[in-house]
Amino acid sequence: MRHPSELGLVLAMAGGALLIGSWIAMAATFVAVPFSLVRCACEGEALRSA
């Protein structure tokens, strides 16, 4: 895995949302996941082309 910090961020967001019982925070986690995936893909592409 090239981006363990991204996975850690998503897991921390989901865990925090579950811990406090906030569905709004869980929704924010689901919104953040695609952005994280796109960022990882862009960084991977940049590293391959460098």
N, CA, C and O atoms as a printed pandas DataFrame, in Angstrom:
     atom_number atom_name residue_name chain_id  residue_number  x_coord  y_coord  z_coord
0              1         N          MET        A               1    0.846   -1.179    0.000
1              2        CA          MET        A               1    0.000    0.000    0.000
2              3         C          MET        A               1    0.886    1.235    0.000
3              4         O          MET        A               1    1.772    1.376    0.843
4              5         N          ARG        A               2    0.645    2.112   -0.933
5              6        CA          ARG        A               2    1.473    3.301   -1.091
6              7         C          ARG        A               2    1.055    4.431   -0.150
7              8         O          ARG        A               2    1.881    5.266    0.216
8              9         N          HIS        A               3   -0.199    4.462    0.236
9             10        CA          HIS        A               3   -0.713    5.591    1.022
10            11         C          HIS        A               3   -1.368    5.117    2.323
11            12         O          HIS        A               3   -2.587    5.216    2.464
12            13         N          PRO        A               4   -0.595    4.615    3.255
13            14        CA          PRO        A               4   -1.210    4.151    4.507
14            15         C          PRO        A               4   -1.809    5.287    5.331
15            16         O          PRO        A               4   -2.735    5.062    6.109
16            17         N          SER        A               5   -1.290    6.503    5.168
17            18        CA          SER        A               5   -1.855    7.617    5.932
18            19         C          SER        A               5   -3.264    7.960    5.460
19            20         O          SER        A               5   -4.097    8.389    6.258
20            21         N          GLU        A               6   -3.534    7.775    4.170
21            22        CA          GLU        A               6   -4.891    8.026    3.670
22            23         C          GLU        A               6   -5.872    7.022    4.265
23            24         O          GLU        A               6   -6.967    7.391    4.688
24            25         N          LEU        A               7   -5.477    5.759    4.296
25            26        CA          LEU        A               7   -6.323    4.732    4.901
26            27         C          LEU        A               7   -6.522    5.031    6.384
27            28         O          LEU        A               7   -7.633    4.907    6.900
28            29         N          GLY        A               8   -5.462    5.418    7.062
29            30        CA          GLY        A               8   -5.560    5.755    8.474
30            31         C          GLY        A               8   -6.500    6.922    8.728
31            32         O          GLY        A               8   -7.252    6.922    9.702
32            33         N          LEU        A               9   -6.455    7.916    7.846
33            34        CA          LEU        A               9   -7.341    9.071    7.987
34            35         C          LEU        A               9   -8.803    8.659    7.842
35            36         O          LEU        A               9   -9.649    9.062    8.640
36            37         N          VAL        A              10   -9.093    7.860    6.830
37            38        CA          VAL        A              10  -10.474    7.416    6.612
38            39         C          VAL        A              10  -10.948    6.554    7.774
39            40         O          VAL        A              10  -12.077    6.708    8.239
40            41         N          LEU        A              11  -10.104    5.654    8.241
41            42        CA          LEU        A              11  -10.496    4.809    9.383
42            43         C          LEU        A              11  -10.689    5.637   10.650
43            44         O          LEU        A              11  -11.603    5.370   11.431
44            45         N          ALA        A              12   -9.841    6.631   10.858
45            46        CA          ALA        A              12   -9.988    7.492   12.031
46            47         C          ALA        A              12  -11.273    8.305   11.957
47            48         O          ALA        A              12  -11.967    8.484   12.958
48            49         N          MET        A              13  -11.582    8.795   10.763
49            50        CA          MET        A              13  -12.830    9.553   10.605
50            51         C          MET        A              13  -14.040    8.660   10.879
51            52         O          MET        A              13  -14.959    9.057   11.595
52            53         N          ALA        A              14  -14.038    7.457   10.309
53            54        CA          ALA        A              14  -15.161    6.542   10.519
54            55         C          ALA        A              14  -15.260    6.127   11.984
55            56         O          ALA        A              14  -16.352    6.093   12.551
56            57         N          GLY        A              15  -14.130    5.816   12.588
57            58        CA          GLY        A              15  -14.131    5.417   13.995
58            59         C          GLY        A              15  -14.600    6.527   14.914
59            60         O          GLY        A              15  -15.353    6.288   15.858
60            61         N          GLY        A              16  -14.153    7.736   14.637
61            62        CA          GLY        A              16  -14.587    8.873   15.445
62            63         C          GLY        A              16  -16.084    9.112   15.317
63            64         O          GLY        A              16  -16.767    9.401   16.299
64            65         N          ALA        A              17  -16.581    8.986   14.093
65            66        CA          ALA        A              17  -18.019    9.175   13.876
66            67         C          ALA        A              17  -18.824    8.117   14.614
67            68         O          ALA        A              17  -19.858    8.420   15.210
68            69         N          LEU        A              18  -18.351    6.874   14.574
69            70        CA          LEU        A              18  -19.049    5.810   15.297
70            71         C          LEU        A              18  -18.952    6.006   16.804
71            72         O          LEU        A              18  -19.912    5.766   17.536
72            73         N          LEU        A              19  -17.795    6.438   17.253
73            74        CA          LEU        A              19  -17.572    6.627   18.687
74            75         C          LEU        A              19  -18.520    7.674   19.274
75            76         O          LEU        A              19  -19.079    7.483   20.354
76            77         N          ILE        A              20  -18.692    8.775   18.554
77            78        CA          ILE        A              20  -19.566    9.820   19.082
78            79         C          ILE        A              20  -21.015    9.650   18.628
79            80         O          ILE        A              20  -21.902   10.383   19.066
80            81         N          GLY        A              21  -21.246    8.673   17.743
81            82        CA          GLY        A              21  -22.613    8.383   17.298
82            83         C          GLY        A              21  -23.193    9.453   16.392
83            84         O          GLY        A              21  -24.396    9.715   16.426
84            85         N          SER        A              22  -22.349   10.068   15.585
85            86        CA          SER        A              22  -22.812   11.144   14.718
86            87         C          SER        A              22  -22.959   10.657   13.287
87            88         O          SER        A              22  -21.981   10.271   12.647
88            89         N          TRP        A              23  -24.194   10.679   12.790
89            90        CA          TRP        A              23  -24.430   10.289   11.405
90            91         C          TRP        A              23  -23.940   11.369   10.445
91            92         O          TRP        A              23  -23.600   11.068    9.301
92            93         N          ILE        A              24  -23.899   12.611   10.894
93            94        CA          ILE        A              24  -23.370   13.690   10.055
94            95         C          ILE        A              24  -21.877   13.486    9.840
95            96         O          ILE        A              24  -21.378   13.670    8.731
96            97         N          ALA        A              25  -21.166   13.108   10.890
97            98        CA          ALA        A              25  -19.739   12.836   10.755
98            99         C          ALA        A              25  -19.492   11.610    9.875
99           100         O          ALA        A              25  -18.517   11.572    9.125
100          101         N          MET        A              26  -20.363   10.616    9.964
101          102        CA          MET        A              26  -20.224    9.439    9.102
102          103         C          MET        A              26  -20.485    9.814    7.650
103          104         O          MET        A              26  -19.816    9.310    6.748
104          105         N          ALA        A              27  -21.443   10.685    7.422
105          106        CA          ALA        A              27  -21.707   11.155    6.063
106          107         C          ALA        A              27  -20.495   11.906    5.514
107          108         O          ALA        A              27  -20.151   11.760    4.340
108          109         N          ALA        A              28  -19.855   12.699    6.350
109          110        CA          ALA        A              28  -18.645   13.410    5.927
110          111         C          ALA        A              28  -17.542   12.424    5.573
111          112         O          ALA        A              28  -16.766   12.669    4.650
112          113         N          THR        A              29  -17.465   11.326    6.286
113          114        CA          THR        A              29  -16.479   10.285    5.973
114          115         C          THR        A              29  -16.749    9.698    4.600
115          116         O          THR        A              29  -15.826    9.509    3.808
116          117         N          PHE        A              30  -18.020    9.407    4.314
117          118        CA          PHE        A              30  -18.364    8.844    3.008
118          119         C          PHE        A              30  -18.103    9.839    1.881
119          120         O          PHE        A              30  -17.792    9.439    0.758
120          121         N          VAL        A              31  -18.227   11.121    2.173
121          122        CA          VAL        A              31  -17.915   12.141    1.171
122          123         C          VAL        A              31  -16.402   12.238    0.963
123          124         O          VAL        A              31  -15.945   12.468   -0.157
124          125         N          ALA        A              32  -15.628   12.064    2.026
125          126        CA          ALA        A              32  -14.171   12.211    1.945
126          127         C          ALA        A              32  -13.497   11.035    1.235
127          128         O          ALA        A              32  -12.428   11.213    0.650
128          129         N          VAL        A              33  -14.082    9.857    1.270
129          130        CA          VAL        A              33  -13.452    8.665    0.688
130          131         C          VAL        A              33  -13.175    8.828   -0.810
131          132         O          VAL        A              33  -12.055    8.547   -1.237
132          133         N          PRO        A              34  -14.132    9.265   -1.624
133          134        CA          PRO        A              34  -13.810    9.412   -3.050
134          135         C          PRO        A              34  -12.702   10.430   -3.311
135          136         O          PRO        A              34  -11.868   10.227   -4.194
136          137         N          PHE        A              35  -12.690   11.520   -2.548
137          138        CA          PHE        A              35  -11.626   12.509   -2.705
138          139         C          PHE        A              35  -10.266   11.909   -2.367
139          140         O          PHE        A              35   -9.269   12.186   -3.034
140          141         N          SER        A              36  -10.238   11.099   -1.342
141          142        CA          SER        A              36   -9.001   10.431   -0.954
142          143         C          SER        A              36   -8.535    9.470   -2.045
143          144         O          SER        A              36   -7.345    9.406   -2.354
144          145         N          LEU        A              37   -9.471    8.728   -2.625
145          146        CA          LEU        A              37   -9.117    7.799   -3.704
146          147         C          LEU        A              37   -8.587    8.530   -4.924
147          148         O          LEU        A              37   -7.615    8.095   -5.541
148          149         N          VAL        A              38   -9.224    9.642   -5.273
149          150        CA          VAL        A              38   -8.754   10.432   -6.417
150          151         C          VAL        A              38   -7.367   10.997   -6.139
151          152         O          VAL        A              38   -6.501   10.985   -7.013
152          153         N          ARG        A              39   -7.162   11.483   -4.939
153          154        CA          ARG        A              39   -5.850   12.030   -4.579
154          155         C          ARG        A              39   -4.771   10.955   -4.667
155          156         O          ARG        A              39   -3.689   11.205   -5.198
156          157         N          CYS        A              40   -5.054    9.780   -4.156
157          158        CA          CYS        A              40   -4.085    8.684   -4.223
158          159         C          CYS        A              40   -3.784    8.309   -5.670
159          160         O          CYS        A              40   -2.632    8.058   -6.022
160          161         N          ALA        A              41   -4.813    8.271   -6.503
161          162        CA          ALA        A              41   -4.608    7.926   -7.913
162          163         C          ALA        A              41   -3.752    8.988   -8.614
163          164         O          ALA        A              41   -2.865    8.655   -9.400
164          165         N          CYS        A              42   -4.019   10.249   -8.330
165          166        CA          CYS        A              42   -3.244   11.334   -8.952
166          167         C          CYS        A              42   -1.785   11.292   -8.488
167          168         O          CYS        A              42   -0.873   11.468   -9.297
168          169         N          GLU        A              43   -1.565   11.066   -7.222
169          170        CA          GLU        A              43   -0.196   10.978   -6.713
170          171         C          GLU        A              43    0.538    9.780   -7.297
171          172         O          GLU        A              43    1.720    9.870   -7.629
172          173         N          GLY        A              44   -0.154    8.673   -7.419
173          174        CA          GLY        A              44    0.463    7.479   -8.002
174          175         C          GLY        A              44    0.845    7.705   -9.454
175          176         O          GLY        A              44    1.911    7.280   -9.898
176          177         N          GLU        A              45   -0.027    8.373  -10.185
177          178        CA          GLU        A              45    0.256    8.686  -11.590
178          179         C          GLU        A              45    1.448    9.645  -11.703
179          180         O          GLU        A              45    2.299    9.483  -12.577
180          181         N          ALA        A              46    1.501   10.637  -10.818
181          182        CA          ALA        A              46    2.620   11.576  -10.834
182          183         C          ALA        A              46    3.939   10.878  -10.514
183          184         O          ALA        A              46    4.970   11.195  -11.106
184          185         N          LEU        A              47    3.907    9.937   -9.586
185          186        CA          LEU        A              47    5.130    9.210   -9.243
186          187         C          LEU        A              47    5.577    8.283  -10.375
187          188         O          LEU        A              47    6.773    8.099  -10.601
188          189         N          ARG        A              48    4.610    7.706  -11.078
189          190        CA          ARG        A              48    4.974    6.833  -12.200
190          191         C          ARG        A              48    5.571    7.616  -13.373
191          192         O          ARG        A              48    6.457    7.122  -14.071
192          193         N          SER        A              49    5.078    8.839  -13.580
193          194        CA          SER        A              49    5.564    9.621  -14.716
194          195         C          SER        A              49    6.842   10.392  -14.402
195          196         O          SER        A              49    7.464   10.943  -15.310
196          197         N          ALA        A              50    7.235   10.438  -13.166
197          198        CA          ALA        A              50    8.437   11.202  -12.783
198          199         C          ALA        A              50    9.708   10.427  -13.032
199          200         O          ALA        A              50   10.800   10.930  -12.763
